[in-house]
């Protein structure tokens, strides 16, 4: 995956994350009432999400460089970056648990599902478009 494609995907997720954050906060207002701790959790969760996506981008770039240089991808390097991404989330979630009065741990976890929601919704909408394109041919 070229670097610019991954960067475009991160930008696309960032745009959609704004709307998903608003929706998540509005739902939390209905369920929990208006709390700053949920908003702080969403902010921390988004920071972790984008930190994780940039680590994924670096991992992909380095794997691509390994493949070009040696013809073999480094499974160990990929696993190391995966562990770093998990540690990033664990550190943020642990911080939220310790500071649960100021930062909602549940809100930290919510942005981690945004890419899944975005890609699933995109697949559902594009699937309908692709069926209509096939009928035209």
C-alpha angles and dihedrals in degrees: 000000000000117000094243092054091054090048090051090051091052090050090049091051090048092055093049093042090065091061093042090051091052091049093047092049093048090051090049090051089055094046104033104015125244107319130167090210091068091049090049089049091052090051092050091045091052091049089053092046093053093041088053092048092051090049087051089051091051090048092052092047093050092046089051090050091050091051092050094045102042105009090239128093119228109241091182093056091049091051091048092055090046089054090048091053091050091048090051090055093043091052092050093045091046090051090051091050091052092045096037092143090061102028125037111226091206090055091053090058096047098076090054089074095050096092090051092050093046095048094043092051090046092051092050093050095042092046089061090048093049092052091053090048091052091052091053092056 
